[in-house]
């Protein structure tokens, strides 16, 4: 279960409990992910949990009845749920809260129902009810009762299934039987209720001698056993999904009647199996149910042959009631098992994989009864044939051919082009998904590998390459799971190797990742020096005034003039001017699928005017199938890392420009220069901070993490490993670069803003000092309105120049021994030079 699924489930639970306020689902996600443990259901733990809840419950009979009902419907994860409920019975505090919560919700529901429900106009008890009012009230109550208890007719069920399947298979409608198949009940083979087909005069059986009674009852039983009413034994109308009941003439001799009641369950089982066969033979119920019905029909044919032989003996007068009971006994157990299976499939509304799960569980439950287990094994093998045909196409070719939605893997209509557009697009996770209720229990452990195998082959097939597994063999159901597990393992290994080789060798995945690293993680130093020199003036403008085509041209020029020119994928690099700054982008990503998302998306992006530097980012064109790995989510993370480092680089350049411009301060008098000492020290500390931050991010975070990624990619055995390693690389980089914590990022952004404000202030101050110096120079050379400069003023200026030259020389001699170290560490003059 992934984080988004946990997020959704927690939100649903909070909504059901009507819990409002607080931090919402986000508080519990980390706790659930850290503390959850896999629960392995065993029959012992499930039974003990069931007993514990029954002892705790006020109505244990109702609980056990509901449990058996859900068990008969083959409800998934039932034992896990019962185990959880048994643990809740031990937590008194949680129980007290749930009881209080249930009481509050019941009161709220009752209040809502009182205000909106349909009310009947019942006269007050003091007045008399007329016959007309009584009849109207009876009709209303009768309508409500009928609506609540009426079952869905089979025709309506078939229509709903047919509409669902036709919607899925647009342009290829599901075949249907002609209407006369359902309009002629005599074709079904079951009892016809309410039709008097026989015109024979029935003699009261109580008036006949015992031998004649036995003979007449044997003849009736032979009819009843094939779904036809007899003279003295008739079938009762069905009530819901109950088994068929029969009415025996009450005047029949008690000794004969006792034996008849033992034989009649065979007729009831036959009736249930026949109805199941006729219903599930329709195309709407899927291929698995159709195959199961066909296998049952084969067994019923053998049963009909037996009845025919017994009829032949009866005509010859060789079949007594005791002999009939003897001959029917072997078939009795078979029909009982078939009826039980039919009832379970019908109750659980099983189709496809859920039908196979039920059959498999029944087969295992009959361990010790070899005849019953062999029968269930035969039925399961027959029913699994169409399912395994779909499975073989999926794991051997990556194709799903599932018109009736029976397979464990479901295909969704998603466009692979959206991977490059939408951050939320989950093509790899959502194009093909596992349908839990359609996973046969004997394939539960292999479900993830089955899903991955087909997905791998499907990606290669969508790239125009036809793939067929060379180790393909027919998959046959067996109680020894290892047989088909080995086949699935072989197919999975082949699919993993094919796709991994295709991406790594033919599509050069690692080379593309290395190219992205050059630009987004800024390890091409000369390229960025050229690019930032060329675009410095352009990026200072407001983002609305920047001409994107001009930036594209400058990018092309910088690529051609640097070592990046040797990169074969450099043309995939593009310019992207984002509509929001880095902090807003980070908050948008962190708020994906949370309650803050709408608020952030609804915010006006034009509230702040962004400069080109704040909005600038790179983008990268990635084609299918590489976009599975380098998708929009990954590119967004790369962009956040790039914008973070790019702005740091810009601040560093601005501080270095201040250092260069501050050299003119040496030309000023000592009285003026001392005011610069504090500014020089502050600038040096800022520069030292920015350079150390950059060094930390590039050489202590990104480079080591990148080497780990390269090492892991060489050891990866399938594409899911590649995805996991790449995501882990980006997550670690974002976390260690302080980009996953909005509070830290805001503090860092404020520090960067202070640095930029300082550089702007120093640039303006230095510019004004230059203007003042130039005015003084012109005054000394040409004089002022008061006249030319005096000899005393000229001598003072000459002394100033000599003193400045002396300071320059002493500073140079003091720092010449460690000039390179000082420049690298401080980006300018040393502390001693500042003091000078």
N, C-alpha and C positions, 0 to 999 in steps of 0.2 A: 504494500500500500504506500503510495507516494505522499509527499507533503500536502499537495493540493487535495487529494482524496481525504486525508485526515482532517484538513481544514474544513472541507465541505461537511463531513460527518459531524464534527464538533458543532458547527453552526446549526445543523439540523437538530442536534440534541438540545442545544440552548434554546432554539426556537420552540421545540416541543415542551420543554420545561418552563417556557415563558420567562427566561432569565434575561433581564435587561441591565444595561449599564456595565461598568467595569471595562476591561480591556478587550473583551470579546474572545474569539477563538484563538487569537495569537498567543495568549498566555499559556494555553495547554498543549500546543503543538510540540514544543521542545520536550516537555515532560513525557508526553505519550511516546515520542520517538525514542527517548532514552530508556524508558522503563518497560516498554512492551516486550513480552516474551512469547515465543511460539507455543501454541497449545496443541498438543497431540492428543486427539480423542481416543480413548480406549473404552471398550464395553464396560469395564469395571468402573472407571471414573464416571461414565455417563449414568450407569445404574445407581451408583451411590449418590450422585447429584440429584437424580430424579427422586430417590427415596427421601433425601433431605428436604426437598421442596414440598413433597407430599406431606411430610410430617409437620412442616411449618404452615402449610396452607389451611385455611378454614374449611375449604371444600376440596379435600384431596381427590374425591371421585371425579369431580369436574376437571381437575388438572390432569389426572391420568388419562381421562377420556380424550381431552384435547391433545395431549402428547401422542397418544396412539393414532389419532386422526392425522396429525401432521407427519408422523412417521410413515403412515400408509401413503401419504402424498409425496414421499421421498423429498421432504423439505431439506434444503442444504443448510449446513452449519447449525442444525437443531441441537445437537449434543453440546456444541460449544456454547450456545446461548443458555442452555439449561445449566451448564457448569458455571457460567457467569452469574446467573440468577441465584444459584446455590451459595456462591460467595457473598452476594448481596445480603442474603438472609443472616449472615454472621455480623454484618456491619450495622449496628443499631442506629448510629447517627445518620447514616445515609438513608436507612429505612424510614426513619422519622421524617426526614426532609421530603422523601418521595411521597409518603402518605399525606403530608400537609399540602404538597404541591398538587397531588391528585385531587384532593378535596377542593382546593381553590379553583382548579380547572373545571371540575364538575359543576361547581356553582356558577362559574362564568358561562359555561355551555348551556346550563339550564336557563339562565337569564336571557341569553341570546335566543334560545329556542322559544321561550315564552313570548318574546317580542316579534318573532318572525314566522313561527310555525302556523300551519293551517289549523284553524279551530272549527269545531263542529258547533252548529247552532242547536244546543240541547236545551230544551225548556227547563225552567226551574222545577225543583222537586215538589213545590206546592201546587203546581198546575198539572192538569191531566194531559197526557200525550195522546194526540189523535192517531188514528190508524195510518193516515197519510204521512205524518211526521215519523212514526215508528218505522214505516217501510223505507222512507228516505234514509233514516239513520242506519238501518240494517244494510242498505245498499252501499253506503259510504264505508261502513266498517268491513263489509265483505270485500270491497275493492282494495282497501288497505291490506287486508289479510292475504288476498290473492296475489297482490304485487310483491309482498314480502316472501311468500313461499313458492311462487311459481318458478319453475326452472326454465333455463334458456332452451328453446327448441333446437333440435339438431340442425335444422335448416339455417337458422340464424347464426349458429356457431360456425357452420361451414362457410357462410357468406362473409363473416368477419375475417376468418382465416384467409379466404380467397382474396378479399380486398387488400389485406396486409401483404400477401405474397405478390399480387399484381403490382402493388405500389413499389415493392422492392425490385421486381423484374419488369420494369417498364419496357414495353415493346415486345415482350415475350410472355404472354398470358399463361397462367397455369391451366392445364387441361382439366376438364370436368366430365363427370358421367352425364349421360342424357337424363332428362327429368323423369322418364318413365321408370328408371331404375328405382327411384324413391317413391313413385306413385303406385307401384304394384307391391303391396305388402306380402303377397303370397310368395314372392321371390326370395324373401329374407330367410325363410326356414325356421322362423320362430312362431310361437303361438299367435293365432289371430283372435283377439279378444272382441266379443260382441258380434260375431258373425255366426249365424246358424247354418252351417254348410251341410250338416247331416240331416237326412229326412227319415232315417230309420226310427221305428217305434221302440222306445226304450222300455224293457221289461223291468219292473222293480226287482233289484238284485236280492233283496231280502227274502223274496218268495222262492228263490232258486235253491236247489240243493247245494251242498258245500263243494262238490266236484265241479258243478256248472259255474258256481261263483268264481272258483279259481281259474277256470278256463276263460271266462269273460274278462277277469281282471288282468290275466296275462296278455290277452289281446289288447286291452286298454293300455297297459304299461308299454307295450311295444310301440304304440302310437305316440304316447306321451314322451317316450325317450327320444323321439325324432322331431318333437315340437308340434305335435298335433293333439288336440283335445280328444279324450275318449268319451265313452258314454257315461261312465261312473267316476272318472277322474278328470277334473277340468282345472285349467290354469287360472289364477286370479290376476287381475290387472296389477301392473307394477306401480309401486309407490316410491317415487324418488329413485335412489340407486340401490334399493334393497333387492335381495335375491328373490327369485320367483317363488311364489307360494302356490299350493295346490289344494283343491277342495275334493275330498274323497266322500263318496256316498256314505252317509252315516249308518245305513242299514247293512253295510258289509260286515261279514263275520269278523270278530275281533282278532282271531288268530291270523287271518289273511291280512287284515288291516295293519297289524303290527309289522308284517314283512313288507307290505307296500310302502309304509312310511320310511323304511330303511333304503328302499330303492329310489324313492322320489328325489333325494338330493342329487342323484346323477342327472335327472331331467332338469333340475334347477341349474346345475353347473353347465349343462349343454346349452340351455337357454341363454345364460350369461355369455358364454364363449361365442355363440352364434351372433348375438347382437354386437359384440365387440368386433368380430370379423367383418360384419357388414358395414359397421360404422367406420372402422379404421382403414378399410380398403379404399376409401375416397382419397383422391390425390391431396386434398387440403390438409390432411393430417400428417403428411410427410412420408418420405421414403422408408424410414426406419419402422414406423408403425405399419406401413403397408407391407414390408417384408415380414414383420412379426405376424401380422394377420394371415399372410400367405402360408407361413410355417404352421400356424394353428389350423388353417384350413386343411392342410395335408394330414394332420393328426385326426381331425374330425372325419375325414374321408375314411380312414381306417376304422374309426368308431362306427361309421355308417355301414361299413362292410360287415362288421360284427353283428349289428342289429339285423341286417338282411339275412345273415345266416341263421339267426335266432328265429326270424319270421318263417324261414323255410322249415325249421324244426317244429314250429308251432302248427303249421299247416298239416304236418304229418302226425300231429298229436303226440309228439315226443318231448314237448317242453312244458314242464311243470313250473310252479312258482319258485320252488326250491332250486331247480336247475337254472332258472333265470337269474336268481340271486347269486348262484355259484359262478355263472359265466360272466356276469357283469362286474364282479369284484375287481379284477385287474384294471379295468377301464375306469372304475370309480375313482381311484387315486389319481390317475392321469387327468381326468376332467376336473377334479377338485383343485389340482395345481394350476391348470389352465384358467379356471374361473378366478382363482385368487390373483393370478398375474393380471388378468383382464380388468378385474375390479380395481387393483392398485394403480394400473396405468390410467384408468378412467378417472379415478378420484384425484390423482395427482395432476391430471391434464398434461401428461408427459408427452414430449416429442423429442426426437433426435437423441442427443446425448443423455438427457434425463431418463429416457426409456431404457437406454443401455445401462445406466447406473442402477436402476431398479432391478433389471434382469440380473446384472452381475452380483448385486447384494443378495438377491434371492438364491442365486446359485451357491454362494458361499454359505448362506444360512442353512442349506440342505446338506451340509457336510455330515456324513454318517448315514444318510439315506441315499444310497447309490442310484436307485431308480429315479428318484426325484431330481437329484443333481444332474444326472445324465440328460433328463428331459429339459431342464432349464439351460443346460449347456448347449443343447441342440437349438433351442429357441434363440439364445443369445448370439450364437454363431450366425444364424440365419438373419437376425435383425441387424447385426453389425456390418454386414456386407456393404450396403450402400454408404454407411458412415465411413467405413475404411476406404472406400473408393474416393470419397471427398478428401480424406486425410492423405492418401497417397498422392493425389494431384497437388496438394498444398506443400507437402514436405519434399516432393521430388521435382516439382516444377514451379512452385510459387504461385499457383493459380487456385482461386476459390470458385467452385461451381456448386453453389448451395441455394437452389431456388426456393426451398421451403424453410430456411433459417433454422437448420438443425445442427449445424457444425459449431464447434467451440470457438472458432475465430470468425469475427464479424467484420465486414468491410464497410468503411464510411467514405462518403464522397468528399474528399479533401484535395485541394490542388497543391501540387508540390511547388508551384511558383510562389505561393504565399509565404514560404519559409524565408524568403528574402525581404518580405514586406511587414509581416506582423510579428511583434515580439511574443504574443500569446499563442501563436500557431504551434500546435503540437503534432505536426505531421507524423513524425516517427512514432510517437506514443499513441496517437488517436486514429491514424489511417486504418490500422488493423488492431482490434482489441479482442480480449478474451471474454466470452460470455460464460459466466460462472455456472449457470444452471444447465448449460449444454456440454459441460465437461464430464465425460464418463468417469465414474469413480476410479476405474482402473487406469485412467490416464491423468489423474489429478497431479501426480508428481512430475509428469513430463509436460504439463500444459505450457509452461514458459518456454521450454525448448521447442515445442511444436510451433508456437507463435513466432519465435525468432527465426526458425529454419525457413518458414515460408516467406517471412519479411525479407530475409537476406536474398533469397532467390528472386523475389519480386523486384527488388531494386535493380539487380543485374538485368532482369528481363525488360524492365522499363527503359533501360539504356540501349535497347536494340539487340541484345545478345540472347540467343536461345540457350537455355541451360536445362540439362536433364541429368539427374543424379546417376552416376555410373553404377552405384551399388543398390539400385532400386530393386526391391523385391515385394511380392504381395504380402500385405499385412493381414494376418488371420488371428481372430480372437482365440485366446487360450487362457486357462487358469494360471499358467506359468507366465507371469508378466514379463519375464526376462526376454522372451522371444521377440516381442514387438518393441520392447525398450531398446534392445540392441539395434534394431532397424532404425529407430528414431535417432539414436545416438550417431549412427553412421551418417544418416542424412544431414544431421545438424553439423557434424564436423566438416562434411563436404561443403555445405552452404556457407559456413563461417570462412573457410579457406578461400572459396571462390570470390566472395565479396571483399574480403580483406585484401587479397592479391589485386583485385580489380581497382580498389581505391588507392592502395599504396604504390603500386607499380604503374598501372596504366594511367590513372588520374593524378598521380604524384601528390598525394595528400600532404606528406611531410614537407615537400618543397613549397607548397602553398602556405602552410602554417609558418614556415621560416620566412617567406616573403611578407606575410602579415606582421610578423615580429619585427622585421626591419623598419616598418613604417609606424605601426601603432605603438610599439614599445620602444621606439626611438633609439635603435642601436646602429643606425647609419648616421654617424655624426656629421660628416662632410655634407651629406644631402640636406640635413636640417639647417646647417649654417647657411648654405646657399639659399635654401627656400625662405628662411626667416629674413635674410638680407633683402631678398627680392620682394617679399610681400609685407614688409614692415609698415610702410606707409598705407597700403591698401587696408590692412587689418585694423588700423587705428580708427577707421571710419565706422559709423553706425551700420548695423547689419543690413538695414534697408537700402543703404547707399552703395553697397558693395556689388560689383559686377562679377557674377560667378564665372563667366567665360574668361574674364581677365585672370582670375585666380587659377583657373584650369590651365591657361597658357603659361603662367608663371610656374605652376607645378611641373608641367611638361619640360620646361626649360631647366628647372632644378634637377629633374631626373636625368636629363641628358648630360648635364655638366658634372655629375658626381659618380661615385662608384655604383650607385643604384642603376646605372645604365646597363649593367651586366645582368640584372634581374630579369628573367624571361617573363615574369608575370607583372611587371611594373605597369602595364597598360590597364590592369584591373583596378588600380588605385584611383579613387575619385574624391572630389571635394564635396563636403556636406556642411551646410550652414544650418545649425540646429535652431529650432524656435524657442529654446529655453536654455538656461545655464546648467552647469554640471549638477548643482545641488537639486534643482527641480527634476532633472533627468533621473538622478539617483532615487529621489522620493517616489517618482512614478514607477520605477522598477520594483522598489521595495513594497509598494502598495498594490502590486498586481493581485487581483482577485481578493482584495480585502475591502473593508468598509470605507477606507480612506480613498480608494481609487476614484470614485465618482467625484469626490470633492476636489481632488487634484486635477483630474481631467477637465472638470468644469471651470477651473481657474483661468483667468484671462492671460494669455501668453504675452500680451502687449503692455502689461502693467509696468514693466521695466524695459527701458531701451537698452538692448545689448549691443556691445561693440563687436567688431569682427573677431577679435581675439577670444571673447567669451563664448561666441557662437560657433567658432571654427572647429571642424573635426574632419577626419578622413572617413571615407566609406570604401567598401571593397565589393567588387562584383564576383559572386561565386555561382557557379553553374551546377546543375544536378549531375551526379549524386553527391558531390562534395558539400552541397548545401545541407545535407543531413548532419554533417559534423560542424561546419562553419555556418550555422543558421543565424537568424536575426538576433536571437538571444545572445549567442556567442559574440556576434559583431557589436552588439550594444555594450557588452562588457569590455571589449577591446576599446571601443570609443570612449568609455568613461576613464579607462586607464590612460589613454592618449591625451584626452583633454586635461586631465589632472597634471600630467608631466609637461605638456606643452605650455600650460600657463606658468608652471614653475620655471621653465626655460626662459619664457618671456620676462619674468620678474628678474631672473639672473642677468639677462642682457641689459635690462634697464639699470640695474645697480652697477654693472660694469661701465655703462655709459656715463653714469654719475662719477665714477672713479676717474674716467678719462677727462671729463670736463672740469673736475676739481683740481687738476694740475695747474690750472691758471691761477689758483689761489696763491701759489708761490710768488707770483709777481706783485702781490699786494704788500702793503706795509705790515710789520710784525703786529702792530696794534690791531689791524683788521683781520689778519690771518688767525689770531687766537680764537676768534669766534667760530672758525671752521673746525677746530679740534674736536668738539663734541659731536658735530655732524659726521666727521670722518670716522670716528669710533663707532657711532651708530650704524653708519653705512657698512662698515667692515663686519660688524656682528650680523647684520641682516644678510650680507653676502655669504658669510660663513654658514649661517643657518640654512639658506636656500640650497647651497651647494652640497651640504651634508645630507639634506633631505633627498636630493636627487641621487646622490651616491648610494644612500640606503635603499631607495626604491629600485634602482637599476642593478646594483651589484650585490645586494644582500637579499633581495626579494625575487626579482624577475629572472636573473641569470641562473641562480641555483634551482628555482622552480622549473625553469625551461629545460635544464639538463635532466631533471627527474622525469619530465614529460617525455623527452626524447627516449630515455631509457625504457619507460613504460610502454611507449608505442612499439618499440622493437619486440617487447615480450607479449604484446596483446595477441589474443587468439581469436577474437571476433570483434565485430563493429561496436557492440555494446560496451566492450572494454575500452575501445578508443573513445567513444562518447563520454564514458565515465572519467577517464584520465584527463581528457581535454577540459571537461567541466570542472574537475577538481583543480586543475592548473589555474583556470581563470578565477575560481572562487578564492583560492589561496592568495593570488595576487591582489585581488580586490580587498580582501580582509587585511592583509599585511600592509597595504598602502592606505589603510584607514578609510576606504571608500564604502564600507558596509555599515559604518556608524555615522548617521547624519549629524550627531552632536559634535563628534571629532572633526568631521569635514567642515562644519560651520566655523569652528574655532580656527582651523587651518586657513580657511578662506579669508577670515578677518585678518589674520597675520599677513597673508599675501596682499590684501587690500591696503594695509598699513604700509607695507613696503612700496607699493605702487604710488600711494599718496606722498610718501617721503621722496621718492625719485622725482615725481612731478614738481614738488616744491623746490628741491635742490636745483633742478634744471632751470626753473624760472628765476631763482635767486642768482644762480651763476650767470644767466643771461643778462640780468640787470647789472651785475657787477662788471661784466664785460663792457656794457654800454657806458657805465660811469668811468671805467678805465680809459675807454676810447676818448671820451670827452676831455678827461684830464690831459691825455697825450696831445690832443689837438690844441688844448689851451697852452701847453708848454711850447709847442712848436710854432704856433701862429699868434699866440697871445689871445687876450680877451678884449672886451669893449673898454677895459681900463688901460690897455696898452700891451706891448710885448713883455715876455717874462723877464724878470730881473736876473742878475748874475747869481744872487743868493738862491733863488728858486731852482736854477739850472744845477747848481752844486748839490743841493739836497736830492734832486732826482738821480744824479750820478751816483751818490752814496747808496741810495736804495738799490740800484741795479747791481752794484758790487756785492752788497750784502746778500741779495737773492741768489747770485751766482755761487757765493760761498756756501749757502745752505744747500743748494742743489748738489754741489761737489761732495760735501760731507755726507749727505744722504746716500749718494751713489756709492762712495767708498764703504760706508757702513753696511750696505746691503748687497754689495757685489758678490760676497762669498756664498750667500744662500739665496740668490735672486730667484732661481727656479722654484725652490721650496716655498718662498714667500708668495710668489705669484699664484702657485697652485692652491696654497692654503687660504690666502686672503684675497686673491683676485686683484691686488693693487699694492700699495706701499705698506711697509711694516709698521708695527706699533712705535718703534724708535723714530722712524721717519715722521710719523704723525706728531710725536712729541717735538721733534726739531721744527 
